């Protein structure tokens, strides 16, 4: 799958693979954030233990991520 150059990329939180909204096989929302996955198995692993895969950010970093995500259309 080739990713379009102008499309933002996201890191699959389980395996670390870079995906975009169009190349992602699956996605899910958790605590107001959208996470994109390269495969259903990664989504299922994330849904089973989301806290294991979510990076721990400071409150300031999380606020910035939330603002940027809102501007980009709720993607992480």
VEXPAZA-194111 format. One record per residue (C-alpha): residue in one letter; x, y, z; residue number from 0. Coordinates in nm, 4 decimals, always signed. Example, Ala and Ser with C-alpha at 12.3 -4.5 7.8 and 13.67 -1.06 7.14 Angstrom:
BEGIN
[site "A", [+1.2300, -0.4500, +0.7800], 0],
[site "S", [+1.3670, -0.1060, +0.7140], 1],
! end
This chain:
BEGIN
[site "X", [+0.0000, +0.0000, +0.0000], 0],
[site "X", [+0.1420, +0.3344, -0.0982], 1],
[site "X", [+0.0686, +0.6334, +0.1222], 2],
[site "X", [-0.0254, +0.9662, -0.0339], 3],
[site "X", [+0.2350, +1.2358, +0.0298], 4],
[site "X", [-0.0062, +1.5037, +0.1534], 5],
[site "X", [-0.1912, +1.2755, +0.3927], 6],
[site "X", [-0.0868, +1.2747, +0.7609], 7],
[site "X", [+0.0599, +0.9505, +0.8906], 8],
[site "X", [-0.0060, +0.7885, +1.2257], 9],
[site "X", [+0.1815, +0.5239, +1.4219], 10],
[site "X", [-0.0025, +0.1999, +1.4958], 11],
[site "X", [+0.0260, +0.2014, +1.8777], 12],
[site "X", [+0.0670, -0.1768, +1.8947], 13],
[site "X", [+0.3288, -0.2617, +1.6311], 14],
[site "X", [+0.4644, +0.0849, +1.5471], 15],
[site "X", [+0.3891, +0.0656, +1.1738], 16],
[site "X", [+0.3130, +0.3971, +1.0034], 17],
[site "X", [-0.0354, +0.4157, +0.8527], 18],
[site "X", [-0.2635, +0.6856, +0.7167], 19],
[site "X", [-0.6406, +0.7145, +0.7288], 20],
[site "X", [-0.6613, +0.5474, +0.3870], 21],
[site "X", [-0.3990, +0.2754, +0.4449], 22],
[site "X", [-0.5147, +0.1833, +0.7965], 23],
[site "X", [-0.7004, -0.1475, +0.8027], 24],
[site "X", [-0.8828, -0.0627, +1.1256], 25],
[site "X", [-0.9351, +0.2171, +1.3767], 26],
[site "X", [-1.0923, +0.2735, +1.7157], 27],
[site "X", [-1.1673, +0.5625, +1.9476], 28],
[site "X", [-1.0450, +0.5598, +2.3045], 29],
[site "X", [-1.0735, +0.8469, +2.5526], 30],
[site "X", [-1.1659, +1.0900, +2.2749], 31],
[site "X", [-0.8723, +0.9972, +2.0498], 32],
[site "X", [-0.8777, +0.7997, +1.7261], 33],
[site "X", [-0.6098, +0.5330, +1.6861], 34],
[site "X", [-0.5293, +0.3746, +1.3487], 35],
[site "X", [-0.4081, +0.0173, +1.2990], 36],
[site "X", [-0.2328, -0.1802, +1.0265], 37],
[site "X", [-0.4367, -0.4939, +1.1041], 38],
[site "X", [-0.7350, -0.6160, +1.3010], 39],
[site "X", [-0.5081, -0.8144, +1.5331], 40],
[site "X", [-0.3393, -0.4889, +1.6406], 41],
[site "X", [-0.6779, -0.3255, +1.7070], 42],
[site "X", [-0.7902, -0.6234, +1.9149], 43],
[site "X", [-0.4679, -0.6190, +2.1191], 44],
[site "X", [-0.5156, -0.2462, +2.1789], 45],
[site "X", [-0.8800, -0.2857, +2.2823], 46],
[site "X", [-0.7848, -0.5620, +2.5274], 47],
[site "X", [-0.5201, -0.3463, +2.7037], 48],
[site "X", [-0.5263, +0.0140, +2.5758], 49],
[site "X", [-0.3206, +0.1524, +2.8649], 50],
[site "X", [-0.0361, -0.0805, +2.7686], 51],
[site "X", [-0.0021, +0.0850, +2.4266], 52],
[site "X", [-0.0824, +0.4505, +2.4961], 53],
[site "X", [+0.2259, +0.6617, +2.5604], 54],
[site "X", [+0.2140, +0.8426, +2.8919], 55],
[site "X", [+0.2132, +1.2167, +2.8265], 56],
[site "X", [+0.2210, +1.5055, +3.0678], 57],
[site "X", [-0.0991, +1.7073, +3.0999], 58],
[site "X", [+0.0577, +1.9838, +2.8902], 59],
[site "X", [+0.1584, +1.7410, +2.6139], 60],
[site "X", [-0.1860, +1.5779, +2.6183], 61],
[site "X", [-0.3571, +1.9178, +2.5838], 62],
[site "X", [-0.1380, +1.9975, +2.2826], 63],
[site "X", [-0.2086, +1.6578, +2.1256], 64],
[site "X", [-0.5819, +1.7126, +2.1753], 65],
[site "X", [-0.5685, +2.0535, +2.0062], 66],
[site "X", [-0.3664, +1.9228, +1.7119], 67],
[site "X", [-0.5966, +1.6218, +1.6768], 68],
[site "X", [-0.9014, +1.8485, +1.6655], 69],
[site "X", [-0.7400, +2.0542, +1.3905], 70],
[site "X", [-0.6442, +1.7410, +1.1921], 71],
[site "X", [-0.9830, +1.5791, +1.2331], 72],
[site "X", [-0.9415, +1.3758, +1.5529], 73],
[site "X", [-0.6561, +1.1499, +1.4519], 74],
[site "X", [-0.3556, +1.0552, +1.6550], 75],
! end
